[in-house]
Amino acid sequence: MKKVNKVTIIAAGNGGITAAADLKQRGIDVVLYDLPEKFHKIKTIQENGGIYLRYNGEEKFIDGIKCSTDINEAIKGSQVVMFTIPGLLVEKYAEVVAPAVDESQLIFFNSAASMSCVRFINKAKSLGINKEFFLAESNSLTYATRADIKRGSVDLTLKVKETLVAALPKENTKLAYSMLSDLYDGIIPVEDIWRITLENANPEVHPGICLLNVGQIENYSDTFSLYRDGYSEHTSNLLKEIAKERREIATAFGYKMEDIIESRINRGYFANDIKEIHLMFNESPVFSKINGPSSVKSRYFIEDIEDGLVLWSDLGKVAGVSTKAIDSVIYLSSVVIGIDFYKKGLTLEKLGFSKMNIEQLKAMV
């Protein structure tokens, strides 16, 4: 018997609009919420009463999508409150959701991992809210997708085949897994949210190769594709080195992680035809269809460095792992873009975990 029959989706971006259409199509009652000042993102969907969903070359209209800018109304009766937001917005939305959510409701961060569970709790505590929140986080968004808010439509490229999840505290992972399995196939429970943050592939895949292609991004923004144009035989060497450092950190924490190609085949991003890594990206049935980034201020730089590489660098210090490639990307991107990423980025100190060793960090989650 299903444990979940209603989900509130927080934020009407690419992931949120897609989740609303996909879950509704699967028989789940959904409410798509966004902040009052973001009403323009749900306006067309509300007027249409649904979302146009294009998948596998076929477009369907998914009706019965409810929209709201009233958080109390939006979360009423939902077993899962699903955040589909960039890591940079966790605190902003937590400020609205934390006072309203019930302790029995699962708060699920379905996005590129950024220690969102810890940050949600920290924000709630700063507001004087000390609930026993039920939280879980995925390593990445369960879709490869793009949405058009003006039309109220979604172009869904991939439903990710494997998504890793862990709860905070980790003792709740089994229950979170059983609930999320009502929503998605391929949910895989893992040890804890440190594993989850190290399984976010975006900081490995995006910033370094973007850095090597800044000229193309700025000069050919209308046509540039990181995956088709940015990945080459030699630029991919930087990816391999960052991946090596990430896996060494994971090993120090006691986690066994898949390699670059294996993980992306298992999740559906690569075809099961192993070639050189740059060709796997160039010819990917998913990645090859994605254009951009069109600016050095895109999330491929800002989010993936601030919420990804900076924290990995910190974890490397705790683990005694050299992170020369990661640190080089952080430093050079800071110079090129003009942002001090070490100062702005997510650190163990900002999470409230400074001066802890690996065992102490793992005990905190």
Buried (B, 14 or more C-beta within 10 A) or exposed (E): EEBBEBBBBBBBBBBBBBBBBBBBBEEBBBBBBBBEEBBEBBBBBBEBBBBBBBBEEEEEEBEEBBBBBEBEEBBBEBBBBBBBBBBBBBBEBBBBBBBBBEEEBBBBBBBBBBBBBBBBBBBBEEEEBEEEBBBBBBBBBBBBBBBBBEEBBBBBBBBBEBBBBBBBBBEBBEBBBEBBBBBBEBBBBBBBBBBBBBBBBBBBBBBBBBBBBBEBBEEEBEEBBBBBBBBBEEBBBBBEBBBBBBBBBBEBBEBEBBEBBEBBBBBBBBBEEEEEBBBBBBBBEBBEBBBBBBBBEBBBBBBBBBBBBBBBBBBBEBBEBEBEBBBBBBEBBBEEBEBEBBEBBBBBEBBEBEEBEBEEBBEBB
